[in-house]
Amino acid sequence: MPRHRPRTAAGLLLVGLLSLLAATACATGTGTGTDGRGAVSLAGSDQLAAAPLYLAQHRSLWSAEGLAATVTTLPTGRDALNAVLGGQAQFGVVGDLPAVTAALSGRDVRIVADLSRFSDWRLLTRTDRAIPGFGALKGRKVGVPQGTNVEYALSRMLASAQLTPADVTVVNLAPNQVAPALARGDVDAGVTFPSFYDAARTALGARYAELPFSGYTARTLLVAGPSASDGTATAVLRTVLRAQRAAAADPAAARAAVVAESKGALQAPYVETFQPRYTYGASLSPELLADLSDEAAWAKAAQALPGTADRSALRARLHPGPLRAADPAAVTVN
């Protein structure tokens, strides 16, 4: 199946953002003491999935743990993970699939917490493409940002109709390119992140159509890089847990903080609609391990990755010490 590269502009944006991360690391220092005090850098993508981090940033909650945090938003969780693996950030807030593929590729991935879950996916399409169900995707062009959770969501949509990715032509697009590609007619359907659903609706107008899908629960993970000590990770998790409690106590204020910290990337109506559809709470559970195992099996088959996809190999990627220190009851995986 064809694999088209995202446009050069998207690549230039990523280079610029990674340069910003590197400059921040040089300016503030990336190391912290073993007690978790000092400067810390985090890279994320989906701001609603990581809403507690942005609330912590907005309310300066990091200082209670002696942290001076820099939170940088990148286009996808895959980009955030690359920033961690490349040393531009100590922590990443990433989707489960990028973490799994990195583990299978032999990269040093330490998963310290499962931060949030989301299952309100949509297949975006056009009324003139006559796609009433997922089975009608056979032989069609489908745009998707490959290497992200969205690609796995597409595979689950296809599987629900007894189809595989080989039954469609997958077009690799950046998340913000799916709606324009649909509007131009370059693809028949697309799957992207929820923050771009409204853009597709606006671009297509009366031609807009969608198929809801709840058969895949995406998990957003906190991963630690080589330079992050366990003390730092525990301090970060304590801050995240404090922010989660604040968000639960005042959801409206939490949503306003996410809008403010997004600096125009997210609009209030979108946040009002979608933030309640996320489930938050730092944990490491048997359910997480089961989902990672399923995704690893799919990733090995789809991408011919070399690593081992069994539960024991993936369990070795979970790093429960920091979360156990922050909240012992949150760690239930053996």
N, C-alpha and C positions, 0 to 999 in steps of 0.2 A: 504494500500500500504506500502511496506517496507520502513523503514527509517534507512539507514545505517549511522553510525557515521563517521565523518572525521577521518583520521588516527591520531594516537597519536602524530606524529611529528608536525602536524598542531596545535594541542592543546598546545604542549610545546612551539611552537613559539609564540602563543598568550599570554601564561602566561609570557613568557620572555618580550614581548613588553609591557604588562600591568605593569610589574615590573619596566620597564624603565620609563613609565609614572609616576608611583608612586614616583620613586626616583627623577625624575625631579621636581615634585610638591613639594617634601620636600626640595629640594635644592633651588628652586626659590621662593617658596611661591605660593599659589593659590589665595590669596585674592587680590583685588584691591580696591582702593578708589572709592567713588561714582562718581568721575569725570572721571573714566575710565583709570586712570594712574597706571602703575605698571606692574608686571609680569602677563602674561596670557598664558594658555596652551590650545592648540587645537589638537584634534585627527581627522584624516581623513582616507579615503581609496583610492578611485579613484582619482589619482592625476590630470588627465585631467579634470574631473568634477570640481575639486577645483583648477584649474590652477592659478587663481588670488591670492590665498593664497600662493602658492609656488613661484609665481613671487614676491609677497610682501616679502617673506622670503629671496629670492635671492638678492633683491635690498635693503634690510633693510628699507622697507617703514613703518614699524610699529613705528619707532622712531618719526615720524612726529606727532603721536598721543600720544607720551609718553609711548608707550608699549614696553615691552621686551617679545617677543612672542617665544614660543616653539611649533613647529608643528611636530607631530609624525604621521607616516603612519602605519595603521593597515591593516590586510588582507581584511576585509570587512567593510561596513558601519555599519553592525550589531555590530561588535566588537568596532567600534568607538563610537557608541551609548552607549554600555555597559560601556565603559570607562567614559563617561559623567555621566551616571546614578550611577556609582560606585564611583564617586568623583575623578577619576584619571585625568580628564581633565575638564576644565570649558566649553569648546565649542566642538561640534562635527560637522563634515561635513559628512552627512549621506544621504542614499537614502530615498525616500518617504515611501517605504514599512516598513522598520524598525521603522521609526517614528510613522507610523500608528499603527503597532502592539503593540508598547510600550504604545501608548495612550489608545488603547482598553484594555490593561492589567492593566490600572490604574496607570502607571508610570508618574512621573512628567516631562513631555516633553513640552518645550517651543520652538516653531518654530519661529525664528526671521527673516528668509529670505529664499526665493527660489533662489538659486545661479546659477543653470545651468540646461539645458535640453538636452536630448539625445534620439534619436530614431532609431539608426542604429544597430539593433539587428540581430544576426545570429543564426540559428540552425546549430550546427556542427554535421557532420555525416561522414560516410564512403561510398565510391562508392559500396562496396560489400554488403551494407545493403539495397540497393534499396529503398530509401526514397525520391521519387520525389516531394512530397508535404506533408503538415502537416497532412493530413488525413491518410497518411501511417504510422503515429506514433502509431496507435491503436495496443495495445498488445506488444509494444516495451519497452525496458529499456532506460530511459532517465536520464542522470546525471545532477544534478543542485545543487548549494549551496542554501539549503533551508533557509528561513527566510530573504532573500535578495530580492532586486528588480528583480534579475534574475529569481527567482521562479515565480513572477507575470508575467514577460515577457513570460515564458513558458505557463502559464495559458491562456494568450491572444493568443499565437500561436495555442494552442489547440482549443480555442473557435472559431478561424477563420475557423476551419474545423468541427465545431459542435461537438467537443470532450471535455471531462473534464479530470482533473488529474486522475480520477478513471479509465479512459480508457488506461492508461499507467502505467508502474512500475517506480515510481520515486526513484532514487538512490541519497541519500544525499552525495555530495562530496564538498570538499573545492574547491575554484575557480581554484587553480593550479593543481587539481587532475583530472579535466575533460578531458584534452588532453591525459594524460597517460592512463586513463581508456578507452578512445576511441581506442587508439593504441593497447591496450591489448585485446580489444574486450569484455571488461566487460559490456559496455553499447552500445546501438545501435546509440545513438545520445546524444548530450549534449548542454546545454546553460550555458555560463559563461560570465565573464566581457570581454569587448573588448580588454583589454591588454593581454589576453591569446589566441586571435584568431590566431596570428602568431605561437604561440607554437603548436597549434593543426595542423596547416598547415605543420609545420616542422616535427612533430611526425608522421603524417600520410603519408606525401609525395604524391605519385600518387594516394593514396586511399582517399585523402581529398575531402570532398564535403560539401557544405553549402547551406542553404536556407535563403535568406535575409527576414527580417521582420521589418516593420516600423509602426506596428499597436499599439505601446505602447511608449509613451513619458515618459521616466524616469526623475524625478526631483531630484536634489541634494539640500539638505536643510542645513541651518545652524541652529543648535539647541543649546540652552543654558542650562547649568546645574544649580543646586540650588545655587552654590557659585558665579555665574556670575551676577554682577550688571547690571542694564540698561545702566549705564555710560560706563562700559567696553564693552558691546555689541555694543553700538553706535560707540565707538572708533574703534572696530574691523571692523564694517561695513564701516566706512569711509575709512579705510585702504583698504578694499576689493574693494570699488568703485574706489579708486585712482589706484589700480593695474589693474582693468578692463579697465580704460581709457588708461593706459600705454600699455596694451596688444593690444588694438584696434589701437593704434598709431604705434606700431612696433610688429606685430604678430611674425615675425621670432625671434626677441630677446626674446619674451615671451616663445616661444617653447623651445628655448635653455635653458632658466632658468628652465623650468619644467624638462628637461632632466637632468640638473645639480643637481637639488634638489632631484631627484628620486634616486640618488646615485647608478645608474646601473640598477634599476628596470625597467626603461623605455628606449627604444632605439630610437634614432633620427628618423629613418624611420617610426616607429609606430606613434610617436608624430606628425610628418609632415602630415601623412595621416588622423589621427583621430581628432586632436585638432580642425580643422575647422568644424567638424561635431557637435560640441557642441555649444549651444547658451547660452551666459552668460548675466548676468544682475540681480542684487539683486532686488527682488520684493515680494509682497504679493498680490495676485490677486484672483478674483472670479474663474478663471480657475484652479488655484492651489487647492482651496477649493473643487471644483467639482471633480477633480482627486483624492484627498484624500478621498472623500466620496465614490467614486467607489471602491477604493482599500480597504477601511474599510469594505464595504459590502462583498467583496471577502474574505478578511482575516477572518471575522467572520464565514463564511460558511466553509472555508478550514481548519481553525485551531481551530474552536469552542471557540473563544475568548469571554470573558464575557461582554465587554464594549458596549457602545452605538455608533452606526455608523452613526447617522444622522448628518446633516450639522451643526446644532447648537452646538453639542458636540465637533465636530472637530474644529469649529470656535473658541471655547474657548481655544484650544491649540495654536492658532496663537497669537503671542505676538508682535504687530506692533509698540509699542512705540519706541524702538531703531532705527528701519529703518525709521520711520517717522521723527525722529530727524536728521538722516543722510541724508535722501533724501525724503522729503514729497510726491513728485509725484510718488514715487515707491509703495506706499500703496494705492491700489484701492479696496481692499476687504472691505465690510461693516461689 
